[in-house]
Amino acid sequence: MGSRKACDYRVPLAAKLFHKGKAPKLVFCGGKVQKTSLGEMAEYKAMLIAAEKCGIPRSAILTETQSLSTVENLQNAAELVKKHFPNCKSIIIVTTAYHMRRAKKLAEHFFTQKIIPCPASRGSTQRNNWSMTEKGSTTALDECLKFGYYIKKGFIDDFEI
């Protein structure tokens, strides 16, 4: 999943999964240009640089370069997986714990494969501390609002919440 900080904490977790043989192929999503720790660039480009530093060969990575949101990340990634990995049985999603519930629900809308969540820890928005800071609480509230938005758009059924 794309993010301006994905290169810092999502890619290293994806690299661990890759090196352990749990994720033989990776899909990096995110066309949004943002200020990352590696400079101002599209999210997927920062993720590619971080992946190289983690020892992941470029041949193991597909890039989704157009998305500007979570729903676009997953919609476009699902098309890539369908095209390049037609026999794929499961998808591991790497994103933050606070973002995982929404990402998983959206993934279930776009993918036919089993969805396996793999949350990456990040600062004040971890599962065990989100309610302890104003930023964590604000982030959690924002996630609730985004659920409502995706329910209205028909990507998540309201009875699933």
Salt bridges, closest charged atoms under 4 A:
GLU79 OE2 - LYS82 NZ 3.96
GLU108 OE2 - LYS104 NZ 2.59
GLU108 OE1 - LYS105 NZ 3.81
ASP142 OD2 - LYS146 NZ 3.04
GLU143 OE2 - ARG102 NH2 2.70
GLU160 OE1 - LYS105 NZ 3.66
